[in-house]
């Protein structure tokens, strides 16, 4: 089970450039949690900050450490064991003030713990930090950890662009007034390898796969060298740049596709508009032609017919022959009708004279035949009227 933080805040993390000692380099791509931890097994206080699976701050607090506020929202402290100077950029002055108060409180607690240990035992308790390879050279400088770099000679970085790899070395806001003492003091500490995720050896912070702190370990492996940190940040920025270029290419292709689609849709819309106009003109023409044909038909019907044009003589002759046939059929039916009437009269006379069933049956039969012939005659008359009307119209 890991240690629980006793105080946590949000801040941008910076490291001093180990080469120039004049500029800050960003250790976190955004504001991250910066927490105070208490290691009860070693009676130590540590400041830990993790971004992803990387520890960007792993600093053991000593009684002589001093946190210096260099601006309203920026402060720094020197850690000889980690061979670097840490800088924190806060979102507000109130958050910075809270961090300073907690830093002083933890430092006083560290002093009291060391006094109690010295009072109970003449020999100073040995910790993994004191037994590290750099302890022999760092004991003398422990009495004045903050003198490695004068806090008033390093101004805060440009907080408006905290994602930049390095500030401008020539910028006046990032120059040191005295670098000889800085090189002499920081150079006395031996750089230690960068802590990695899951380190449980000589020192460092154990980080779970989710990025949470599950344990703290002190020792020579706790500090991260600035050169390794710089290489890591450089590689990460290169990857981000490559990803950005790939995304830019993808969006350029998408934009070109959208432009082509827009051009095609515009062309199709213009073509559809032209087709609609053409259809409207054709519809108007058809309406005018229909009106003209109706007018001509009315004139032909009212005028009693017009002489057929060339090629219409055969149709007229055929109609005439059909009319003559119908007339002959009509005359024949009329003759049959007269004959039936005579038979009917005779039947009536016979009925009156004989009044028997046979005569009545004969009369009914004759009556049926007569009705049939009458119906045929009526149908022939209708056909003749229709043909005459057609002949007149044509």
C-alpha positions in Angstrom: 0.0 0.0 0.0 1.5 3.4 -1.0 2.0 6.5 1.0 -0.8 9.0 1.1 -0.1 12.7 0.2 -0.4 15.2 3.0 -0.9 18.2 0.7 -1.5 18.4 -3.1 -1.7 21.4 -5.5 -1.6 22.0 -9.3 1.4 23.6 -10.9 3.5 23.7 -14.0 6.9 22.0 -13.3 10.3 23.4 -14.6 13.9 22.2 -14.3 16.9 24.5 -14.6 18.9 23.9 -17.8 22.0 21.8 -16.6 24.1 23.1 -19.4 23.6 26.8 -19.5 22.3 27.4 -16.0 20.6 30.3 -17.5 17.2 29.0 -18.8 14.3 26.9 -17.6 13.1 23.8 -19.4 9.6 22.5 -19.0 9.2 19.2 -17.2 5.5 18.9 -17.6 3.4 19.5 -20.6 0.5 20.9 -18.5 -0.3 21.7 -14.8 0.2 18.5 -12.8 -0.4 17.4 -9.2 2.5 18.4 -6.9 2.2 16.5 -3.5 4.0 16.4 -0.2 4.5 12.9 1.1 5.7 11.6 4.5 7.8 8.5 4.5 7.1 7.1 8.0 9.7 4.3 7.7 12.6 6.8 7.2 11.0 9.8 8.9 11.5 11.9 5.6 9.3 14.4 3.8 9.4 14.4 0.0 7.9 16.4 -2.8 6.6 14.2 -5.6 5.0 15.0 -8.9 4.1 12.5 -11.6 3.0 13.1 -15.2 1.7 9.9 -16.8 4.3 7.3 -15.7 7.1 9.8 -15.3 8.2 11.4 -12.1 8.9 15.0 -12.9 9.7 15.9 -9.2 11.3 13.6 -6.7 12.9 15.9 -4.0 13.7 15.0 -0.4 13.2 18.0 1.9 16.1 18.9 4.2 16.1 21.4 7.1 18.2 24.0 5.2 16.1 24.0 2.0 14.5 27.3 1.1 11.6 27.9 -1.3 12.0 31.3 -2.9 9.1 33.2 -4.5 10.5 35.0 -7.6 7.2 36.4 -8.9 3.5 36.5 -8.0 2.9 33.0 -9.4 6.4 31.4 -9.6 8.7 29.9 -7.0 11.8 27.7 -7.0 14.0 25.6 -4.7 17.4 23.9 -5.1 17.9 20.1 -4.5 21.6 19.2 -4.5 20.8 15.4 -4.3 18.7 15.6 -7.4 21.4 17.9 -9.0 18.8 20.4 -10.2 16.7 23.4 -9.4 12.9 22.9 -9.4 10.6 25.6 -10.5 6.8 25.7 -10.0 4.4 28.0 -11.9 1.0 28.4 -10.2 -2.4 29.6 -11.6 -2.8 32.2 -8.9 -0.8 33.8 -6.1 -3.1 32.2 -3.5 -2.1 28.7 -4.6 1.6 29.7 -4.4 1.1 31.1 -0.9 -0.4 27.8 0.3 2.5 25.9 -1.2 5.0 28.2 0.5 3.2 27.7 3.9 3.2 24.0 3.5 6.9 24.0 2.5 7.8 25.9 5.6 5.7 23.7 7.8 7.3 20.5 6.4 10.8 22.0 6.6 10.2 22.8 10.3 8.9 19.3 10.9 12.1 17.9 9.3 14.2 20.1 11.6 12.4 18.9 14.6 12.7 15.3 13.5 16.4 15.7 13.1 16.8 17.4 16.4 14.9 14.6 18.2 17.1 12.0 16.4 20.3 13.9 17.3 19.2 14.3 20.9 18.3 10.6 21.4 21.4 9.3 19.7 24.8 10.9 19.2 25.2 9.2 15.9 23.1 10.8 13.1 20.5 8.2 11.8 21.6 6.8 8.5 19.1 6.9 5.7 19.3 5.6 2.2 19.7 9.2 1.1 22.7 9.7 3.5 24.3 6.4 2.3 24.1 7.3 -1.4 27.3 7.8 -3.4 26.8 11.5 -3.4 26.3 11.8 0.4 30.0 12.3 1.1 30.2 15.3 -1.1 26.7 16.6 -0.4 26.9 16.6 3.5 28.8 19.9 3.4 26.4 21.5 1.0 23.4 20.2 3.0 23.9 23.0 5.4 23.1 25.5 2.7 21.1 23.7 0.0 19.7 26.9 -1.4 23.1 28.5 -2.0 23.7 26.2 -5.0 21.9 28.8 -7.2 21.0 32.2 -5.9 17.2 32.2 -6.2 17.2 35.9 -7.0 19.3 35.4 -10.0 16.9 33.1 -11.9 13.7 34.7 -13.0 10.5 32.7 -13.8 9.9 31.4 -17.3 7.3 32.7 -19.6 4.1 31.2 -18.2 2.1 32.0 -21.3 4.0 29.4 -23.2 4.9 26.6 -20.8 5.1 24.0 -23.5 8.2 25.4 -25.0 11.2 23.1 -24.8 13.8 25.8 -23.9 13.5 29.5 -23.2 15.7 31.9 -25.1 19.2 31.7 -23.5 19.8 35.3 -24.5 16.5 36.5 -22.9 17.3 38.9 -20.0 14.5 37.3 -17.9 16.4 34.0 -17.8 20.0 35.0 -17.2 22.0 34.3 -14.0 24.1 37.0 -12.4 26.6 34.6 -11.0 27.2 31.2 -12.5 30.6 30.2 -11.1 29.2 29.3 -7.7 26.4 27.5 -9.3 28.7 25.3 -11.4 31.0 24.6 -8.5 28.2 23.6 -6.1 25.9 21.6 -8.4 29.0 20.0 -10.1 30.0 18.5 -6.7 27.0 16.2 -6.8 27.2 13.0 -8.9 24.3 12.7 -11.4 22.1 9.7 -10.8 20.0 7.8 -13.3 16.4 8.9 -14.1 13.8 7.0 -12.0 11.5 4.8 -14.1 8.1 3.3 -13.6 8.1 0.4 -11.1 11.6 1.1 -9.7 12.0 -0.7 -6.3 15.8 -0.8 -6.1 18.1 1.7 -4.6 15.8 4.7 -4.8 13.1 6.5 -6.6 9.3 6.5 -6.8 7.2 3.4 -7.7 4.5 4.4 -10.1 1.6 2.1 -11.1 0.4 1.6 -14.7 -2.3 4.2 -14.1 0.2 6.9 -13.1 -0.5 6.8 -9.3 2.3 6.7 -6.7 2.4 3.4 -4.9 5.6 3.7 -3.0 8.7 5.9 -2.3 12.3 4.9 -2.1 15.3 6.9 -1.4 18.8 6.2 -2.7 21.2 7.1 -5.5 18.6 6.2 -8.2 16.1 8.8 -7.1 17.3 11.8 -9.1 16.9 12.3 -12.9 19.8 13.7 -14.9 19.0 16.8 -16.8 20.5 15.4 -20.0 18.2 12.4 -20.0 15.2 14.6 -19.2 16.1 16.9 -22.1 16.4 14.0 -24.5 13.1 12.6 -23.3 11.3 16.0 -23.8 12.9 16.4 -27.2 11.7 13.0 -28.4 8.2 13.7 -27.1 8.1 17.0 -28.9 9.3 15.3 -32.1 6.5 12.7 -31.8 4.0 15.4 -31.2 5.3 17.3 -34.2 5.1 14.3 -36.4 1.5 13.6 -35.3 0.5 17.2 -35.9 2.0 17.0 -39.5 0.1 13.7 -40.1 -3.1 15.3 -38.8 -2.5 18.4 -41.0 -2.1 16.2 -44.1 -5.3 14.3 -43.3 -7.3 17.5 -42.9 -5.9 18.9 -46.1 -7.1 15.7 -48.0 -10.5 16.0 -46.3 -10.7 19.7 -47.2 -9.9 18.9 -50.9 -12.5 16.1 -50.9 -15.1 18.5 -49.5 -14.2 21.1 -52.1 -14.6 18.6 -54.9 -17.9 17.4 -53.6 -19.1 21.0 -53.3 -18.1 21.7 -57.0 -20.0 18.6 -58.1 -23.1 19.4 -56.1 -23.1 23.0 -57.5 -22.8 21.7 -61.1 -25.6 19.2 -60.5 -27.8 21.9 -59.1 -27.2 24.2 -62.1 -28.0 21.3 -64.5 -31.2 20.5 -62.6 -32.3 24.2 -62.8 -31.7 24.2 -66.5 -33.7 21.0 -67.0 -36.6 22.4 -65.0 -36.6 25.5 -67.2 -36.6 23.4 -70.3 -39.5 21.2 -69.0 -41.5 24.4 -68.3 -41.0 25.6 -71.9 -42.0 22.2 -73.3 -45.1 22.1 -71.1 -46.2 25.5 -72.3 -45.7 24.5 -75.9 -47.8 21.3 -75.4 -50.6 23.4 -73.8 -50.7 25.7 -76.8 -50.7 22.8 -79.2 -53.6 21.2 -77.3 -55.6 24.4 -77.4 -55.1 24.7 -81.1 -56.1 21.2 -81.9 -59.3 21.5 -79.8 -60.2 24.7 -81.7 -59.6 23.0 -85.1 -61.8 20.1 -84.0 -64.6 22.4 -83.0 -64.4 24.2 -86.3 -64.5 20.9 -88.3 -67.6 19.7 -86.4 -69.5 23.0 -86.7 -68.7 23.4 -90.4 -70.3 20.0 -91.3 -67.1 18.4 -92.4 -64.3 19.3 -94.7 -63.2 17.6 -97.9 -60.7 14.9 -97.0 -57.1 15.6 -97.7 -55.0 13.5 -100.0 -55.0 9.9 -99.0 -58.5 10.1 -97.3 -60.6 9.0 -100.3 -60.3 5.3 -99.5 -61.7 5.9 -96.0 -64.7 7.8 -97.3 -65.5 5.1 -99.9 -65.4 2.5 -97.2 -67.7 4.4 -95.0 -70.1 4.8 -97.9 -70.2 1.1 -98.6 -70.8 0.4 -94.9 -73.7 2.9 -94.9 -75.2 1.2 -98.0 -74.9 -2.2 -96.3 -76.6 -1.0 -93.2 -79.4 0.5 -95.3 -80.0 -2.8 -97.1 -80.0 -4.6 -93.7 -82.5 -2.0 -92.5 -84.8 -2.6 -95.4 -84.6 -6.4 -95.0 -85.5 -6.1 -91.3 -88.4 -3.8 -92.1 -89.7 -6.4 -94.5 -89.4 -9.1 -91.9 -91.1 -6.8 -89.4 -94.0 -6.3 -91.7 -94.3 -10.1 -92.2 -94.2 -10.6 -88.5 -96.9 -8.1 -88.0 -99.1 -10.0 -90.5 -98.3 -13.2 -88.7 -99.2 -11.5 -85.5 -102.5 -10.3 -86.8 -103.3 -13.8 -88.1 -102.3 -15.3 -84.8 -104.6 -12.8 -83.0 -107.4 -13.8 -85.2 -106.8 -17.4 -84.7 -106.6 -16.8 -80.9 -109.9 -15.1 -80.9 -111.4 -17.9 -83.0 -109.9 -21.0 -81.3 -108.7 -19.7 -77.9 -106.6 -22.7 -77.2 -103.2 -23.3 -75.7 -101.4 -24.1 -78.9 -102.5 -20.9 -80.5 -101.3 -19.0 -77.4 -97.9 -20.6 -77.5 -97.5 -19.8 -81.1 -98.5 -16.2 -80.4 -95.9 -16.0 -77.6 -93.2 -17.4 -79.9 -94.1 -14.9 -82.7 -94.1 -12.1 -80.1 -90.6 -13.1 -79.0 -89.3 -13.2 -82.5 -90.9 -9.8 -83.1 -89.3 -8.3 -80.1 -85.9 -9.7 -81.2 -86.2 -8.3 -84.6 -87.3 -5.0 -83.2 -84.2 -4.8 -80.9 -81.9 -5.6 -83.9 -83.6 -2.9 -85.9 -83.0 -0.4 -83.1 -79.3 -1.4 -82.9 -78.9 -1.0 -86.7 -80.4 2.4 -86.5 -78.0 3.5 -83.8 -75.0 2.2 -85.8 -76.2 4.2 -88.8 -76.5 7.4 -86.8 -73.0 6.9 -85.4 -71.4 6.3 -88.9 -73.2 9.3 -90.3 -71.9 11.5 -87.5 -68.4 10.3 -88.0 -68.6 10.9 -91.7 -69.7 14.4 -91.1 -66.8 15.2 -88.7 -64.2 13.8 -91.0 
